[in-house]
Amino acid sequence: MTKSSDGVFFLTGKDFTNAGSASSNLKGILDDMGIPADIVRRAAIAAFEAEMNAIIYAVAGMMRYSITPEAVTVTLQDMGPGIPDIDLAMKEGYSTAPDYIREMGFGSGMGLPNIKKNTDKLTINSVVGEGTTLEFVIYLQGLSPETSG
């Protein structure tokens, strides 16, 4: 891959009709750019989990992506309740999802752990009552800034 790409997707809370559209579009863009399939899979999983968290919990959100020859970077900012305890939220199986979300097949407490498992770098900043900003990076060809020098 020799070119870069940037884009933005807007998300609406509780819009389950369009849930997964942003991550699906990102997957298509990565495929079209010739990104290796294993990187596309990891990015699509992480983006879907982040997107669903915003749709489930927030009023609205925005997913931005940047694709360079070095990395895929995705930032999701939402206007939601915030995460009171990020360490607890990172534990597999921990969920604050209401019953109606669980009945739809979501809210198993695997969202943030799946993002972490599928990315090379994950940063979460959250303010209770304001929202959350999550950024993840997947380095291409297994290179990170520490190993590519």
N, CA, C and O atoms as a GROMACS GRO file, in nm:
protein
  596
    1MET      N    1   0.085  -0.118   0.000
    1MET     CA    2   0.000   0.000   0.000
    1MET      C    3   0.090   0.124   0.000
    1MET      O    4   0.185   0.133   0.077
    2THR      N    5   0.057   0.217  -0.086
    2THR     CA    6   0.139   0.338  -0.093
    2THR      C    7   0.061   0.464  -0.063
    2THR      O    8   0.121   0.569  -0.042
    3LYS      N    9  -0.072   0.457  -0.060
    3LYS     CA   10  -0.148   0.579  -0.036
    3LYS      C   11  -0.208   0.580   0.105
    3LYS      O   12  -0.216   0.476   0.171
    4SER      N   13  -0.248   0.697   0.148
    4SER     CA   14  -0.312   0.714   0.278
    4SER      C   15  -0.458   0.748   0.257
    4SER      O   16  -0.499   0.791   0.149
    5SER      N   17  -0.536   0.727   0.362
    5SER     CA   18  -0.677   0.758   0.356
    5SER      C   19  -0.726   0.801   0.493
    5SER      O   20  -0.680   0.750   0.595
    6ASP      N   21  -0.819   0.895   0.494
    6ASP     CA   22  -0.880   0.942   0.618
    6ASP      C   23  -1.030   0.951   0.596
    6ASP      O   24  -1.075   0.971   0.484
    7GLY      N   25  -1.106   0.935   0.703
    7GLY     CA   26  -1.250   0.946   0.691
    7GLY      C   27  -1.319   0.957   0.825
    7GLY      O   28  -1.257   0.939   0.930
    8VAL      N   29  -1.447   0.988   0.819
    8VAL     CA   30  -1.529   1.007   0.938
    8VAL      C   31  -1.664   0.940   0.918
    8VAL      O   32  -1.723   0.947   0.810
    9PHE      N   33  -1.714   0.876   1.022
    9PHE     CA   34  -1.848   0.821   1.025
    9PHE      C   35  -1.919   0.879   1.147
    9PHE      O   36  -1.861   0.887   1.255
   10PHE      N   37  -2.043   0.918   1.130
   10PHE     CA   38  -2.123   0.970   1.240
   10PHE      C   39  -2.216   0.860   1.289
   10PHE      O   40  -2.276   0.788   1.209
   11LEU      N   41  -2.228   0.848   1.420
   11LEU     CA   42  -2.307   0.742   1.482
   11LEU      C   43  -2.419   0.802   1.565
   11LEU      O   44  -2.401   0.906   1.629
   12THR      N   45  -2.534   0.737   1.564
   12THR     CA   46  -2.648   0.781   1.643
   12THR      C   47  -2.681   0.673   1.745
   12THR      O   48  -2.697   0.556   1.710
   13GLY      N   49  -2.690   0.713   1.869
   13GLY     CA   50  -2.722   0.620   1.975
   13GLY      C   51  -2.855   0.550   1.952
   13GLY      O   52  -2.951   0.612   1.906
   14LYS      N   53  -2.860   0.422   1.982
   14LYS     CA   54  -2.978   0.336   1.971
   14LYS      C   55  -3.024   0.312   1.827
   14LYS      O   56  -3.133   0.260   1.805
   15ASP      N   57  -2.942   0.351   1.729
   15ASP     CA   58  -2.976   0.328   1.588
   15ASP      C   59  -2.928   0.190   1.547
   15ASP      O   60  -2.827   0.176   1.478
   16PHE      N   61  -3.000   0.087   1.590
   16PHE     CA   62  -2.960  -0.050   1.562
   16PHE      C   63  -2.982  -0.090   1.417
   16PHE      O   64  -2.928  -0.190   1.372
   17THR      N   65  -3.061  -0.013   1.343
   17THR     CA   66  -3.082  -0.039   1.201
   17THR      C   67  -2.952  -0.020   1.124
   17THR      O   68  -2.921  -0.097   1.033
   18ASN      N   69  -2.875   0.081   1.161
   18ASN     CA   70  -2.749   0.110   1.092
   18ASN      C   71  -2.626   0.063   1.170
   18ASN      O   72  -2.513   0.091   1.130
   19ALA      N   73  -2.648  -0.006   1.279
   19ALA     CA   74  -2.536  -0.054   1.361
   19ALA      C   75  -2.445  -0.145   1.279
   19ALA      O   76  -2.492  -0.237   1.212
   20GLY      N   77  -2.318  -0.117   1.285
   20GLY     CA   78  -2.220  -0.195   1.211
   20GLY      C   79  -2.184  -0.136   1.076
   20GLY      O   80  -2.092  -0.184   1.011
   21SER      N   81  -2.255  -0.032   1.033
   21SER     CA   82  -2.228   0.028   0.902
   21SER      C   83  -2.090   0.092   0.895
   21SER      O   84  -2.019   0.076   0.796
   22ALA      N   85  -2.051   0.165   1.000
   22ALA     CA   86  -1.921   0.232   0.999
   22ALA      C   87  -1.807   0.131   0.991
   22ALA      O   88  -1.715   0.147   0.912
   23SER      N   89  -1.813   0.027   1.075
   23SER     CA   90  -1.707  -0.073   1.074
   23SER      C   91  -1.707  -0.153   0.944
   23SER      O   92  -1.600  -0.191   0.895
   24SER      N   93  -1.824  -0.178   0.888
   24SER     CA   94  -1.832  -0.248   0.761
   24SER      C   95  -1.773  -0.163   0.648
   24SER      O   96  -1.702  -0.214   0.562
   25ASN      N   97  -1.802  -0.034   0.650
   25ASN     CA   98  -1.744   0.056   0.549
   25ASN      C   99  -1.592   0.062   0.562
   25ASN      O  100  -1.521   0.059   0.462
   26LEU      N  101  -1.544   0.070   0.686
   26LEU     CA  102  -1.399   0.072   0.707
   26LEU      C  103  -1.336  -0.057   0.654
   26LEU      O  104  -1.232  -0.053   0.589
   27LYS      N  105  -1.399  -0.170   0.680
   27LYS     CA  106  -1.349  -0.298   0.629
   27LYS      C  107  -1.339  -0.295   0.477
   27LYS      O  108  -1.239  -0.339   0.420
   28GLY      N  109  -1.443  -0.244   0.411
   28GLY     CA  110  -1.440  -0.234   0.265
   28GLY      C  111  -1.328  -0.144   0.214
   28GLY      O  112  -1.263  -0.176   0.114
   29ILE      N  113  -1.306  -0.035   0.281
   29ILE     CA  114  -1.198   0.057   0.243
   29ILE      C  115  -1.063  -0.012   0.256
   29ILE      O  116  -0.979  -0.004   0.167
   30LEU      N  117  -1.043  -0.080   0.367
   30LEU     CA  118  -0.916  -0.153   0.388
   30LEU      C  119  -0.897  -0.261   0.283
   30LEU      O  120  -0.787  -0.277   0.229
   31ASP      N  121  -1.005  -0.336   0.253
   31ASP     CA  122  -0.997  -0.438   0.147
   31ASP      C  123  -0.959  -0.374   0.014
   31ASP      O  124  -0.870  -0.424  -0.057
   32ASP      N  125  -1.026  -0.264  -0.021
   32ASP     CA  126  -1.001  -0.196  -0.148
   32ASP      C  127  -0.858  -0.143  -0.158
   32ASP      O  128  -0.802  -0.133  -0.267
   33MET      N  129  -0.799  -0.110  -0.043
   33MET     CA  130  -0.662  -0.058  -0.042
   33MET      C  131  -0.558  -0.170  -0.047
   33MET      O  132  -0.438  -0.143  -0.056
   34GLY      N  133  -0.604  -0.294  -0.040
   34GLY     CA  134  -0.510  -0.406  -0.046
   34GLY      C  135  -0.441  -0.436   0.086
   34GLY      O  136  -0.334  -0.497   0.088
   35ILE      N  137  -0.500  -0.393   0.195
   35ILE     CA  138  -0.444  -0.422   0.328
   35ILE      C  139  -0.454  -0.573   0.351
   35ILE      O  140  -0.554  -0.634   0.313
   36PRO      N  141  -0.353  -0.635   0.412
   36PRO     CA  142  -0.358  -0.780   0.435
   36PRO      C  143  -0.483  -0.822   0.515
   36PRO      O  144  -0.527  -0.751   0.605
   37ALA      N  145  -0.537  -0.938   0.480
   37ALA     CA  146  -0.663  -0.987   0.536
   37ALA      C  147  -0.661  -0.996   0.689
   37ALA      O  148  -0.762  -0.966   0.753
   38ASP      N  149  -0.548  -1.036   0.748
   38ASP     CA  150  -0.545  -1.047   0.895
   38ASP      C  151  -0.556  -0.910   0.961
   38ASP      O  152  -0.617  -0.898   1.068
   39ILE      N  153  -0.500  -0.807   0.900
   39ILE     CA  154  -0.511  -0.670   0.954
   39ILE      C  155  -0.655  -0.621   0.935
   39ILE      O  156  -0.711  -0.558   1.025
   40VAL      N  157  -0.714  -0.648   0.819
   40VAL     CA  158  -0.852  -0.608   0.793
   40VAL      C  159  -0.945  -0.671   0.897
   40VAL      O  160  -1.033  -0.604   0.951
   41ARG      N  161  -0.926  -0.799   0.924
   41ARG     CA  162  -1.010  -0.870   1.023
   41ARG      C  163  -0.996  -0.806   1.160
   41ARG      O  164  -1.096  -0.780   1.226
   42ARG      N  165  -0.874  -0.782   1.204
   42ARG     CA  166  -0.852  -0.723   1.336
   42ARG      C  167  -0.914  -0.583   1.346
   42ARG      O  168  -0.978  -0.550   1.446
   43ALA      N  169  -0.895  -0.503   1.241
   43ALA     CA  170  -0.950  -0.366   1.241
   43ALA      C  171  -1.102  -0.370   1.240
   43ALA      O  172  -1.166  -0.291   1.310
   44ALA      N  173  -1.160  -0.460   1.162
   44ALA     CA  174  -1.306  -0.469   1.155
   44ALA      C  175  -1.366  -0.512   1.288
   44ALA      O  176  -1.469  -0.458   1.330
   45ILE      N  177  -1.304  -0.607   1.355
   45ILE     CA  178  -1.354  -0.652   1.486
   45ILE      C  179  -1.347  -0.538   1.587
   45ILE      O  180  -1.445  -0.509   1.656
   46ALA      N  181  -1.231  -0.473   1.596
   46ALA     CA  182  -1.213  -0.365   1.693
   46ALA      C  183  -1.307  -0.248   1.664
   46ALA      O  184  -1.366  -0.192   1.755
   47ALA      N  185  -1.320  -0.212   1.536
   47ALA     CA  186  -1.408  -0.101   1.499
   47ALA      C  187  -1.554  -0.135   1.529
   47ALA      O  188  -1.628  -0.049   1.576
   48PHE      N  189  -1.595  -0.258   1.501
   48PHE     CA  190  -1.733  -0.298   1.528
   48PHE      C  191  -1.763  -0.291   1.678
   48PHE      O  192  -1.868  -0.240   1.718
   49GLU      N  193  -1.673  -0.342   1.760
   49GLU     CA  194  -1.694  -0.340   1.905
   49GLU      C  195  -1.704  -0.196   1.955
   49GLU      O  196  -1.792  -0.164   2.036
   50ALA      N  197  -1.616  -0.108   1.907
   50ALA     CA  198  -1.620   0.033   1.949
   50ALA      C  199  -1.749   0.100   1.901
   50ALA      O  200  -1.813   0.174   1.976
   51GLU      N  201  -1.785   0.073   1.777
   51GLU     CA  202  -1.908   0.130   1.721
   51GLU      C  203  -2.030   0.085   1.800
   51GLU      O  204  -2.117   0.166   1.831
   52MET      N  205  -2.038  -0.043   1.831
   52MET     CA  206  -2.154  -0.093   1.905
   52MET      C  207  -2.161  -0.034   2.045
   52MET      O  208  -2.270  -0.004   2.094
   53ASN      N  209  -2.046  -0.017   2.111
   53ASN     CA  210  -2.049   0.046   2.243
   53ASN      C  211  -2.108   0.186   2.235
   53ASN      O  212  -2.187   0.224   2.321
   54ALA      N  213  -2.070   0.262   2.133
   54ALA     CA  214  -2.125   0.397   2.117
   54ALA      C  215  -2.275   0.391   2.090
   54ALA      O  216  -2.351   0.469   2.147
   55ILE      N  217  -2.317   0.301   2.004
   55ILE     CA  218  -2.460   0.292   1.969
   55ILE      C  219  -2.542   0.246   2.090
   55ILE      O  220  -2.654   0.294   2.111
   56ILE      N  221  -2.488   0.154   2.167
   56ILE     CA  222  -2.560   0.102   2.284
   56ILE      C  223  -2.570   0.208   2.394
   56ILE      O  224  -2.677   0.227   2.452
   57TYR      N  225  -2.459   0.275   2.423
   57TYR     CA  226  -2.454   0.358   2.544
   57TYR      C  227  -2.466   0.509   2.521
   57TYR      O  228  -2.512   0.580   2.610
   58ALA      N  229  -2.425   0.559   2.406
   58ALA     CA  230  -2.415   0.704   2.387
   58ALA      C  231  -2.536   0.762   2.312
   58ALA      O  232  -2.613   0.690   2.250
   59VAL      N  233  -2.548   0.892   2.322
   59VAL     CA  234  -2.649   0.965   2.245
   59VAL      C  235  -2.603   0.974   2.100
   59VAL      O  236  -2.682   0.957   2.007
   60ALA      N  237  -2.475   1.001   2.082
   60ALA     CA  238  -2.416   1.014   1.948
   60ALA      C  239  -2.266   0.992   1.958
   60ALA      O  240  -2.208   0.995   2.066
   61GLY      N  241  -2.206   0.971   1.844
   61GLY     CA  242  -2.061   0.952   1.840
   61GLY      C  243  -2.007   0.975   1.701
   61GLY      O  244  -2.081   0.991   1.605
   62MET      N  245  -1.874   0.975   1.694
   62MET     CA  246  -1.806   0.995   1.568
   62MET      C  247  -1.686   0.902   1.564
   62MET      O  248  -1.604   0.899   1.657
   63MET      N  249  -1.675   0.825   1.456
   63MET     CA  250  -1.561   0.738   1.435
   63MET      C  251  -1.476   0.796   1.323
   63MET      O  252  -1.523   0.816   1.211
   64ARG      N  253  -1.351   0.824   1.355
   64ARG     CA  254  -1.255   0.874   1.256
   64ARG      C  255  -1.151   0.766   1.231
   64ARG      O  256  -1.112   0.693   1.322
   65TYR      N  257  -1.109   0.756   1.106
   65TYR     CA  258  -1.001   0.661   1.078
   65TYR      C  259  -0.894   0.729   0.995
   65TYR      O  260  -0.919   0.824   0.921
   66SER      N  261  -0.774   0.678   1.011
   66SER     CA  262  -0.660   0.721   0.932
   66SER      C  263  -0.582   0.596   0.894
   66SER      O  264  -0.546   0.515   0.979
   67ILE      N  265  -0.557   0.582   0.765
   67ILE     CA  266  -0.484   0.466   0.716
   67ILE      C  267  -0.360   0.519   0.645
   67ILE      O  268  -0.370   0.594   0.547
   68THR      N  269  -0.245   0.480   0.694
   68THR     CA  270  -0.118   0.520   0.634
   68THR      C  271  -0.041   0.393   0.599
   68THR      O  272  -0.083   0.284   0.636
   69PRO      N  273   0.071   0.405   0.530
   69PRO     CA  274   0.150   0.284   0.503
   69PRO      C  275   0.203   0.217   0.630
   69PRO      O  276   0.245   0.101   0.627
   70GLU      N  277   0.200   0.289   0.743
   70GLU     CA  278   0.251   0.234   0.869
   70GLU      C  279   0.143   0.171   0.956
   70GLU      O  280   0.168   0.072   1.024
   71ALA      N  281   0.020   0.230   0.955
   71ALA     CA  282  -0.079   0.185   1.054
   71ALA      C  283  -0.221   0.223   1.016
   71ALA      O  284  -0.245   0.313   0.935
   72VAL      N  285  -0.313   0.152   1.077
   72VAL     CA  286  -0.455   0.188   1.075
   72VAL      C  287  -0.484   0.244   1.215
   72VAL      O  288  -0.461   0.176   1.315
   73THR      N  289  -0.534   0.366   1.220
   73THR     CA  290  -0.568   0.429   1.348
   73THR      C  291  -0.716   0.465   1.344
   73THR      O  292  -0.764   0.527   1.249
   74VAL      N  293  -0.788   0.426   1.448
   74VAL     CA  294  -0.930   0.456   1.459
   74VAL      C  295  -0.953   0.526   1.592
   74VAL      O  296  -0.908   0.480   1.697
   75THR      N  297  -1.025   0.639   1.586
   75THR     CA  298  -1.062   0.712   1.707
   75THR      C  299  -1.214   0.722   1.710
   75THR      O  300  -1.276   0.764   1.613
   76LEU      N  301  -1.271   0.683   1.822
   76LEU     CA  302  -1.415   0.695   1.840
   76LEU      C  303  -1.441   0.786   1.960
   76LEU      O  304  -1.395   0.759   2.071
   77GLN      N  305  -1.514   0.893   1.935
   77GLN     CA  306  -1.553   0.985   2.042
   77GLN      C  307  -1.704   0.976   2.056
   77GLN      O  308  -1.776   0.977   1.956
   78ASP      N  309  -1.752   0.966   2.181
   78ASP     CA  310  -1.897   0.962   2.198
   78ASP      C  311  -1.943   1.059   2.305
   78ASP      O  312  -1.867   1.102   2.392
   79MET      N  313  -2.070   1.093   2.295
   79MET     CA  314  -2.138   1.171   2.398
   79MET      C  315  -2.225   1.072   2.474
   79MET      O  316  -2.344   1.055   2.445
   80GLY      N  317  -2.164   1.008   2.572
   80GLY     CA  318  -2.234   0.906   2.647
   80GLY      C  319  -2.216   0.923   2.796
   80GLY      O  320  -2.174   1.029   2.842
   81PRO      N  321  -2.247   0.818   2.870
   81PRO     CA  322  -2.242   0.828   3.016
   81PRO      C  323  -2.100   0.826   3.073
   81PRO      O  324  -2.079   0.856   3.190
   82GLY      N  325  -2.003   0.790   2.989
   82GLY     CA  326  -1.866   0.774   3.038
   82GLY      C  327  -1.850   0.640   3.107
   82GLY      O  328  -1.948   0.571   3.136
   83ILE      N  329  -1.727   0.604   3.132
   83ILE     CA  330  -1.694   0.476   3.196
   83ILE      C  331  -1.634   0.507   3.333
   83ILE      O  332  -1.524   0.560   3.342
   84PRO      N  333  -1.707   0.474   3.440
   84PRO     CA  334  -1.658   0.508   3.574
   84PRO      C  335  -1.530   0.435   3.614
   84PRO      O  336  -1.446   0.492   3.684
   85ASP      N  337  -1.514   0.309   3.570
   85ASP     CA  338  -1.398   0.229   3.609
   85ASP      C  339  -1.347   0.154   3.485
   85ASP      O  340  -1.397   0.046   3.452
   86ILE      N  341  -1.250   0.212   3.417
   86ILE     CA  342  -1.200   0.153   3.292
   86ILE      C  343  -1.137   0.016   3.317
   86ILE      O  344  -1.156  -0.076   3.237
   87ASP      N  345  -1.063   0.001   3.427
   87ASP     CA  346  -1.002  -0.130   3.456
   87ASP      C  347  -1.109  -0.238   3.470
   87ASP      O  348  -1.092  -0.349   3.418
   88LEU      N  349  -1.218  -0.208   3.538
   88LEU     CA  350  -1.327  -0.304   3.554
   88LEU      C  351  -1.393  -0.332   3.419
   88LEU      O  352  -1.425  -0.446   3.387
   89ALA      N  353  -1.414  -0.228   3.340
   89ALA     CA  354  -1.477  -0.243   3.208
   89ALA      C  355  -1.391  -0.327   3.113
   89ALA      O  356  -1.444  -0.384   3.018
   90MET      N  357  -1.261  -0.336   3.138
   90MET     CA  358  -1.171  -0.415   3.053
   90MET      C  359  -1.175  -0.564   3.089
   90MET      O  360  -1.118  -0.645   3.016
   91LYS      N  361  -1.240  -0.601   3.196
   91LYS     CA  362  -1.247  -0.742   3.237
   91LYS      C  363  -1.351  -0.816   3.153
   91LYS      O  364  -1.465  -0.772   3.140
   92GLU      N  365  -1.310  -0.929   3.098
   92GLU     CA  366  -1.401  -1.011   3.018
   92GLU      C  367  -1.524  -1.048   3.100
   92GLU      O  368  -1.513  -1.095   3.214
   93GLY      N  369  -1.640  -1.027   3.042
   93GLY     CA  370  -1.766  -1.063   3.106
   93GLY      C  371  -1.830  -0.951   3.187
   93GLY      O  372  -1.947  -0.962   3.224
   94TYR      N  373  -1.756  -0.844   3.215
   94TYR     CA  374  -1.816  -0.734   3.289
   94TYR      C  375  -1.901  -0.650   3.194
   94TYR      O  376  -1.853  -0.609   3.088
   95SER      N  377  -2.025  -0.626   3.230
   95SER     CA  378  -2.114  -0.551   3.142
   95SER      C  379  -2.213  -0.470   3.225
   95SER      O  380  -2.260  -0.513   3.330
   96THR      N  381  -2.243  -0.352   3.175
   96THR     CA  382  -2.348  -0.269   3.235
   96THR      C  383  -2.468  -0.260   3.140
   96THR      O  384  -2.556  -0.177   3.160
   97ALA      N  385  -2.470  -0.344   3.039
   97ALA     CA  386  -2.577  -0.340   2.939
   97ALA      C  387  -2.711  -0.377   3.002
   97ALA      O  388  -2.720  -0.471   3.081
   98PRO      N  389  -2.816  -0.303   2.966
   98PRO     CA  390  -2.949  -0.338   3.014
   98PRO      C  391  -3.000  -0.466   2.948
   98PRO      O  392  -2.947  -0.510   2.846
   99ASP      N  393  -3.104  -0.524   3.008
   99ASP     CA  394  -3.158  -0.651   2.959
   99ASP      C  395  -3.198  -0.647   2.812
   99ASP      O  396  -3.173  -0.743   2.739
  100TYR      N  397  -3.259  -0.536   2.766
  100TYR     CA  398  -3.305  -0.534   2.626
  100TYR      C  399  -3.187  -0.541   2.528
  100TYR      O  400  -3.202  -0.592   2.417
  101ILE      N  401  -3.071  -0.492   2.568
  101ILE     CA  402  -2.950  -0.502   2.484
  101ILE      C  403  -2.902  -0.648   2.483
  101ILE      O  404  -2.864  -0.700   2.378
  102ARG      N  405  -2.903  -0.711   2.596
  102ARG     CA  406  -2.862  -0.852   2.605
  102ARG      C  407  -2.956  -0.941   2.524
  102ARG      O  408  -2.913  -1.039   2.463
  103GLU      N  409  -3.085  -0.907   2.523
  103GLU     CA  410  -3.182  -0.984   2.446
  103GLU      C  411  -3.157  -0.973   2.296
  103GLU      O  412  -3.197  -1.062   2.220
  104MET      N  413  -3.091  -0.865   2.253
  104MET     CA  414  -3.054  -0.850   2.111
  104MET      C  415  -2.924  -0.923   2.079
  104MET      O  416  -2.883  -0.928   1.963
  105GLY      N  417  -2.859  -0.980   2.181
  105GLY     CA  418  -2.735  -1.054   2.158
  105GLY      C  419  -2.609  -0.974   2.184
  105GLY      O  420  -2.499  -1.020   2.153
  106PHE      N  421  -2.624  -0.856   2.241
  106PHE     CA  422  -2.509  -0.772   2.274
  106PHE      C  423  -2.495  -0.764   2.425
  106PHE      O  424  -2.577  -0.818   2.499
  107GLY      N  425  -2.391  -0.695   2.471
  107GLY     CA  426  -2.377  -0.671   2.614
  107GLY      C  427  -2.318  -0.786   2.693
  107GLY      O  428  -2.348  -0.803   2.811
  108SER      N  429  -2.234  -0.867   2.628
  108SER     CA  430  -2.174  -0.981   2.698
  108SER      C  431  -2.049  -0.944   2.776
  108SER      O  432  -1.990  -1.028   2.843
  109GLY      N  433  -2.008  -0.817   2.766
  109GLY     CA  434  -1.888  -0.775   2.838
  109GLY      C  435  -1.760  -0.812   2.766
  109GLY      O  436  -1.655  -0.825   2.830
  110MET      N  437  -1.766  -0.827   2.636
  110MET     CA  438  -1.646  -0.862   2.558
  110MET      C  439  -1.600  -0.750   2.466
  110MET      O  440  -1.498  -0.765   2.399
  111GLY      N  441  -1.672  -0.638   2.461
  111GLY     CA  442  -1.639  -0.530   2.368
  111GLY      C  443  -1.499  -0.475   2.387
  111GLY      O  444  -1.416  -0.485   2.297
  112LEU      N  445  -1.471  -0.417   2.502
  112LEU     CA  446  -1.338  -0.359   2.525
  112LEU      C  447  -1.228  -0.466   2.526
  112LEU      O  448  -1.122  -0.443   2.469
  113PRO      N  449  -1.251  -0.583   2.589
  113PRO     CA  450  -1.147  -0.686   2.580
  113PRO      C  451  -1.118  -0.730   2.436
  113PRO      O  452  -1.003  -0.755   2.401
  114ASN      N  453  -1.222  -0.738   2.351
  114ASN     CA  454  -1.199  -0.775   2.210
  114ASN      C  455  -1.123  -0.666   2.136
  114ASN      O  456  -1.040  -0.696   2.050
  115ILE      N  457  -1.150  -0.540   2.168
  115ILE     CA  458  -1.074  -0.432   2.105
  115ILE      C  459  -0.927  -0.445   2.142
  115ILE      O  460  -0.839  -0.438   2.056
  116LYS      N  461  -0.901  -0.465   2.271
  116LYS     CA  462  -0.762  -0.477   2.317
  116LYS      C  463  -0.691  -0.596   2.251
  116LYS      O  464  -0.575  -0.584   2.210
  117LYS      N  465  -0.760  -0.711   2.240
  117LYS     CA  466  -0.700  -0.832   2.181
  117LYS      C  467  -0.665  -0.814   2.034
  117LYS      O  468  -0.571  -0.877   1.984
  118ASN      N  469  -0.739  -0.729   1.964
  118ASN     CA  470  -0.722  -0.717   1.820
  118ASN      C  471  -0.642  -0.595   1.776
  118ASN      O  472  -0.630  -0.569   1.657
  119THR      N  473  -0.587  -0.521   1.870
  119THR     CA  474  -0.513  -0.400   1.836
  119THR      C  475  -0.373  -0.405   1.895
  119THR      O  476  -0.345  -0.483   1.986
  120ASP      N  477  -0.287  -0.320   1.843
  120ASP     CA  478  -0.150  -0.311   1.894
  120ASP      C  479  -0.137  -0.205   2.002
  120ASP      O  480  -0.048  -0.212   2.087
  121LYS      N  481  -0.225  -0.106   1.998
  121LYS     CA  482  -0.221   0.002   2.096
  121LYS      C  483  -0.365   0.048   2.119
  121LYS      O  484  -0.440   0.069   2.024
  122LEU      N  485  -0.403   0.063   2.246
  122LEU     CA  486  -0.537   0.106   2.282
  122LEU      C  487  -0.528   0.212   2.391
  122LEU      O  488  -0.462   0.192   2.493
  123THR      N  489  -0.596   0.323   2.368
  123THR     CA  490  -0.603   0.430   2.467
  123THR      C  491  -0.749   0.464   2.489
  123THR      O  492  -0.824   0.482   2.393
  124ILE      N  493  -0.790   0.472   2.616
  124ILE     CA  494  -0.927   0.508   2.650
  124ILE      C  495  -0.924   0.623   2.750
  124ILE      O  496  -0.858   0.614   2.854
  125ASN      N  497  -0.994   0.729   2.717
  125ASN     CA  498  -1.012   0.842   2.808
  125ASN      C  499  -1.162   0.861   2.823
  125ASN      O  500  -1.235   0.869   2.724
  126SER      N  501  -1.208   0.869   2.948
  126SER     CA  502  -1.351   0.880   2.971
  126SER      C  503  -1.380   0.973   3.087
  126SER      O  504  -1.309   0.974   3.188
  127VAL      N  505  -1.485   1.052   3.071
  127VAL     CA  506  -1.532   1.141   3.176
  127VAL      C  507  -1.678   1.106   3.203
  127VAL      O  508  -1.763   1.117   3.114
  128VAL      N  509  -1.706   1.065   3.325
  128VAL     CA  510  -1.843   1.028   3.361
  128VAL      C  511  -1.935   1.148   3.340
  128VAL      O  512  -1.906   1.259   3.384
  129GLY      N  513  -2.046   1.123   3.271
  129GLY     CA  514  -2.144   1.226   3.242
  129GLY      C  515  -2.114   1.307   3.116
  129GLY      O  516  -2.194   1.392   3.077
  130GLU      N  517  -2.000   1.281   3.052
  130GLU     CA  518  -1.963   1.356   2.931
  130GLU      C  519  -1.940   1.267   2.810
  130GLU      O  520  -1.988   1.296   2.701
  131GLY      N  521  -1.865   1.159   2.829
  131GLY     CA  522  -1.840   1.070   2.717
  131GLY      C  523  -1.704   1.005   2.722
  131GLY      O  524  -1.628   1.020   2.818
  132THR      N  525  -1.675   0.932   2.616
  132THR     CA  526  -1.553   0.852   2.608
  132THR      C  527  -1.485   0.874   2.473
  132THR      O  528  -1.551   0.887   2.370
  133THR      N  529  -1.353   0.879   2.477
  133THR     CA  530  -1.272   0.878   2.356
  133THR      C  531  -1.184   0.754   2.361
  133THR      O  532  -1.108   0.733   2.456
  134LEU      N  533  -1.195   0.673   2.258
  134LEU     CA  534  -1.119   0.550   2.246
  134LEU      C  535  -1.038   0.559   2.118
  134LEU      O  536  -1.092   0.594   2.012
  135GLU      N  537  -0.910   0.528   2.126
  135GLU     CA  538  -0.827   0.525   2.006
  135GLU      C  539  -0.750   0.394   2.002
  135GLU      O  540  -0.691   0.352   2.102
  136PHE      N  541  -0.752   0.331   1.885
  136PHE     CA  542  -0.669   0.212   1.870
  136PHE      C  543  -0.586   0.222   1.744
  136PHE      O  544  -0.622   0.289   1.647
  137VAL      N  545  -0.473   0.153   1.749
  137VAL     CA  546  -0.378   0.149   1.637
  137VAL      C  547  -0.347   0.004   1.607
  137VAL      O  548  -0.326  -0.077   1.698
  138ILE      N  549  -0.345  -0.028   1.479
  138ILE     CA  550  -0.298  -0.158   1.431
  138ILE      C  551  -0.186  -0.128   1.334
  138ILE      O  552  -0.207  -0.067   1.229
  139TYR      N  553  -0.066  -0.173   1.370
  139TYR     CA  554   0.049  -0.149   1.284
  139TYR      C  555   0.049  -0.246   1.166
  139TYR      O  556   0.018  -0.364   1.183
  140LEU      N  557   0.084  -0.196   1.050
  140LEU     CA  558   0.090  -0.281   0.931
  140LEU      C  559   0.222  -0.357   0.929
  140LEU      O  560   0.325  -0.306   0.973
  141GLN      N  561   0.217  -0.475   0.878
  141GLN     CA  562   0.335  -0.561   0.864
  141GLN      C  563   0.404  -0.585   0.997
  141GLN      O  564   0.525  -0.609   1.002
  142GLY      N  565   0.326  -0.578   1.108
  142GLY     CA  566   0.380  -0.608   1.239
  142GLY      C  567   0.479  -0.506   1.292
  142GLY      O  568   0.547  -0.531   1.391
  143LEU      N  569   0.488  -0.391   1.226
  143LEU     CA  570   0.585  -0.291   1.269
  143LEU      C  571   0.521  -0.190   1.362
  143LEU      O  572   0.408  -0.147   1.341
  144SER      N  573   0.593  -0.155   1.464
  144SER     CA  574   0.552  -0.046   1.550
  144SER      C  575   0.663   0.058   1.547
  144SER      O  576   0.773   0.027   1.500
  145PRO      N  577   0.639   0.178   1.595
  145PRO     CA  578   0.744   0.280   1.593
  145PRO      C  579   0.871   0.232   1.666
  145PRO      O  580   0.981   0.273   1.630
  146GLU      N  581   0.855   0.146   1.766
  146GLU     CA  582   0.970   0.098   1.842
  146GLU      C  583   1.055  -0.002   1.760
  146GLU      O  584   1.176  -0.012   1.781
  147THR      N  585   0.989  -0.076   1.668
  147THR     CA  586   1.062  -0.180   1.596
  147THR      C  587   1.095  -0.143   1.452
  147THR      O  588   1.167  -0.215   1.384
  148SER      N  589   1.042  -0.030   1.405
  148SER     CA  590   1.064   0.003   1.263
  148SER      C  591   1.184   0.094   1.241
  148SER      O  592   1.217   0.125   1.126
  149GLY      N  593   1.250   0.137   1.348
  149GLY     CA  594   1.360   0.232   1.334
  149GLY      C  595   1.484   0.163   1.298
  149GLY      O  596   1.588   0.227   1.282
   0.00000   0.00000   0.00000
